[in-house]
Amino acid sequence: MSLDPQVPEPASDADADPGTYHLRLYVAGQTTKSLAAAANLKRVCENHLAGRYEIEVIDLLENPRLAAGDQILAIPTLVRRLPAPLKRIIGDLSNTEKVLVGLDIRPQAKST
């Protein structure tokens, strides 16, 4: 399930645009932490990756077997699948600086 219904899901990671960030957010239901993580991720992406990201939210209460694929041990967990290498961040993603560092996102240069 995508946070942004206007963003189509890629056919596969191999078909993806190399400049696009493919992110998976693993949650367990609609808990306060899960909702905060989703909102914080959306805010970071809009501010730093506008037009260059896709978010897939995976609810492990609905699909618990999907946790094994990305080795999810805690929730919420964000997984950056592309660009390589794979990266993970655990928590509600409220610290923007840590999210940017954890995902290796460089702030976009402001044009003058």
Secondary structure, DSSP 8 states (H G I E B T S, - for coil): -BSSTTS---S-GGGS-TTSEEEEEEE-SS-HHHHHHHHHHHHHHHHHSTTSEEEEEEETTT-GGGGTTTT--SSSEEEEEESSS-EEEES----HHHHHHHTT--------
